[in-house]
């Protein structure tokens, strides 16, 4: 169970990080 929580947390962090980076880059590029 703890392993699943850690995996889900890592996936969420990765998705959020990728989305934030993509949005930040897109905004900077189209500013």
N, C-alpha and C positions, 0 to 999 in steps of 0.2 A: 504493500500500500504506500509506504513512504517512497519507494522507488518510483511509483507512478506519479506521485505528487511532485517529486523533483523533476521528472521528465516533463510533465505538463508545465511546470513553472519555467523550465529552461526553454521550452518551445514558445511559450507566451513571451518571454523576454526577447527571444530571437526575432519573433514576428514583430513585436513592438519596435525593437531597435531597427529592423530593416525598413519598416513603414516610416518611422521617424526620419531615418537617413534619406530615404527616397523622397519623402515630402520636402525635407529641408533642401535637398539638392535641386529638386524641381522648382521650388519657390525661388531659390537663389538664381537658377538659370533663367527663369522667366520674369525676374524682378524688373 
